[in-house]
Amino acid sequence: MKFIVSSSALLKQLQQIVGVINNNTVLPILEDFLFEIDKKKLSVVATDLETVMRVQLDVEAKTVGKVCIPAKILMDSLKNLPNQPLTFNVDEKFGIEITSDTGKYKVMGENPENFPKEPSPDGTTAFTTTSLALLTSINKSLFAVSNDDLRPAMTGVFFELDNSGLQLVATDAHRLVRYKRKDVRCPKKDSFIVPRKPLALLKAALPNNADEITVSYNSNHFFIKHGDTQMSCRLIDARFPDYKVVIPADNPYKLIVNKTDFQNKLRQISVVSNKSTNQVALSIAGSELELMAQDVDLGNSGDERMACRYDGEDLTIAFNAKFLIEVLSVVDGEEVLVELSTPTKAGIIKPTDQEENEDLMMLVMPLMLN
């Protein structure tokens, strides 16, 4: 098997999928890329058994064939090469000779028959959306996914589909985000949980434009196709918690603040907050918001003031500053609306202005006031 490929084009495609590969995996074959040549097209596949990503690019080739190439040594070699044609020669024992303009390298590959098979897209339901819509949906929801493996349902993003749009929900029990796209039409009412890792990989692989994306799924797997890039992953087999019961039905107090100023004040005041809780108390009275933090153990404390617009009774409520900063980072626009009720009831955060086809709602649970 022999083919010629551009070093920079190959590196660009491999960088999209190399994140799938885990270090120190139990199966050595999972540390490899699977290279497949067919009809002058090179397909490269990476997998960790749960997630599979495939990219394609044009090459010069007169033969067909397959080989597994160690990912780390190939990536490290390509990063140090200037843009030039590379010739890959693979012998019957899967020895690989890579020839550049000025050098020649030999790498031992592995038998491609040992590489795990991709899941088959049987019995799938499909819909299309734009790359921008899917990318925005992932960016707005992924930050709230839990890292707690003891609660597997919360380690992914909950997709809810129907004829009126696509809704993504994520929570780690301390904060929750619900993001809906009204410009995506799904063929039927359905729901499933997609793990964090493949969605994080899609963030890096998808372009921020109006390219068409095909999304499909069956009872076990989730599939994405964009141009020459494909991804599939196993869905999380668990029941997502009933998130609707934690969303307050009525938060009558309305606080409007400048998003950037609020974020900056939170960053400043969190420096002196307790490092285990990151607690910051918000005291709202009239048109002034006071932020207070202290670390009793170290004797640190501080307060900051900023202007606000507030409709409600005077209130003091505490939150984790880190969570508030992360929530605010996904809000577009200059101002945010914070809906509050009592010091023990969750606060709801929304953009004051939402795009016509978007509906973003975030919730942060309060902390017990010191």
KAVENUR-V998710 format. One record per residue. RES is the residue in one letter. PHI is phi in degrees with one decimal (999 if undefined). Layout:
res: <RES RES>
phi: <PHI PHI>
//
This chain:
res: <M K F I V S S S A L L K Q L Q Q I V G V I N N N T V L P I L E D F L F E I D K K K L S V V A T D L E T V M R V Q L D V E A K T V G K V C I P A K I L M D S L K N L P N Q P L T F N V D E K F G I E I T S D T G K Y K V M G E N P E N F P K E P S P D G T T A F T T T S L A L L T S I N K S L F A V S N D D L R P A M T G V F F E L D N S G L Q L V A T D A H R L V R Y K R K D V R C P K K D S F I V P R K P L A L L K A A L P N N A D E I T V S Y N S N H F F I K H G D T Q M S C R L I D A R F P D Y K V V I P A D N P Y K L I V N K T D F Q N K L R Q I S V V S N K S T N Q V A L S I A G S E L E L M A Q D V D L G N S G D E R M A C R Y D G E D L T I A F N A K F L I E V L S V V D G E E V L V E L S T P T K A G I I K P T D Q E E N E D L M M L V M P L M L N>
phi: <999 -142.7 -153.4 -121.8 -143.3 -70.9 -63.5 -71.4 -65.3 -66.0 -61.2 -59.8 -71.5 -66.1 -64.9 -71.4 -115.3 -65.0 -64.5 -66.4 -74.9 -89.0 -79.9 55.1 -75.3 -69.2 -98.4 -57.0 -63.3 -75.2 -90.4 -109.4 -91.5 -94.6 -99.6 -128.5 -107.1 -156.8 53.2 60.7 -117.2 -101.6 -105.5 -121.1 -122.1 -130.4 -150.1 -121.5 82.4 -97.2 -120.7 -127.4 -125.7 -132.4 -125.4 -130.8 -152.2 -78.4 -139.6 -92.7 -155.0 -111.4 -125.3 -116.7 164.0 -139.2 -160.8 -101.6 -119.0 -55.1 -68.0 -64.5 -67.3 -69.8 -62.5 -62.3 -67.9 -65.9 -64.8 -100.3 -104.3 -70.4 -63.3 -166.1 -72.6 -116.9 -105.5 -105.0 -115.9 -117.8 -92.7 -66.5 -98.2 67.6 -77.2 -117.2 -110.7 -111.3 -113.1 -109.3 -62.2 -123.0 -152.8 -142.9 -130.1 -121.4 -130.6 -90.8 -91.3 -130.0 -66.3 -66.9 -67.5 -87.3 -75.0 -59.0 -77.2 -74.7 -66.2 -88.9 -79.9 -86.7 59.9 -88.9 -107.7 -128.2 -151.1 -115.7 -151.1 -92.8 -60.5 -62.2 -64.7 -69.4 -62.6 -62.9 -60.3 -67.1 -61.8 -78.4 -117.2 -63.8 -63.6 -92.9 -69.8 -78.2 -100.8 -84.5 -68.1 -74.7 -122.3 -57.7 -60.8 -93.8 -90.3 -141.9 -102.4 -86.0 -94.6 -118.4 -117.9 -161.5 -66.3 -89.8 155.8 -117.1 -121.3 -115.7 -129.6 -141.7 -154.0 -121.3 79.7 -102.6 -146.0 -144.7 -128.3 -128.9 -126.9 -121.2 -105.9 -91.7 -99.0 -114.3 -106.4 -99.7 -67.3 -156.4 -74.1 -159.6 -156.2 -165.1 -115.5 -101.1 -61.5 -62.8 -57.8 -61.7 -68.6 -64.3 -67.2 -63.9 -55.7 -82.8 -93.7 -86.9 -80.1 -89.1 -146.8 -94.5 -55.6 -80.4 -116.8 -101.6 -110.7 -140.9 -158.5 -131.6 -68.9 -120.0 -133.7 -121.2 -127.3 -129.9 -132.3 -139.3 56.9 -94.2 -111.6 -131.7 -140.8 -137.7 -150.0 -78.5 -74.5 -78.5 -88.3 -159.2 -96.4 -71.0 -61.4 -74.2 -68.8 -64.8 -72.4 -93.5 -82.8 -59.3 -73.8 -147.4 -113.7 -74.8 -86.3 -115.7 -116.8 -118.1 -134.0 -70.9 -61.0 -64.5 -62.2 -62.7 -61.6 -63.4 -64.1 -63.2 -63.4 -64.6 -74.5 -68.1 -60.5 -102.6 -80.6 -63.0 -71.6 -88.3 -109.7 53.1 -72.4 -128.9 -92.5 -106.0 -113.0 -115.7 -147.2 62.0 -106.0 -125.9 -113.1 -109.3 -109.2 -128.9 -145.3 -154.6 -122.7 -59.7 -61.5 -99.1 77.9 -93.8 -159.4 -173.4 -147.0 -134.6 -125.0 -153.1 -77.2 -153.4 -116.8 -137.0 -124.5 162.5 -75.7 -54.7 -147.5 -123.0 -141.3 -113.0 -137.0 -76.6 -60.3 -61.2 -65.7 -62.8 -61.9 -66.8 -63.0 -64.4 -66.8 -99.2 -88.9 -90.3 100.2 -84.6 -123.1 -125.7 -104.4 -112.9 -101.0 -128.8 -141.5 -128.2 -64.5 -109.8 -108.9 -57.1 -93.7 -108.5 -118.5 -139.9 -68.9 -70.7 -122.9 -113.7 -62.2 -57.1 -98.4 -120.2 -144.8 -112.8 -136.7 -126.7 -130.3 -127.9 -77.3 -79.1 -104.1 -67.4 -65.6 -64.2>
//
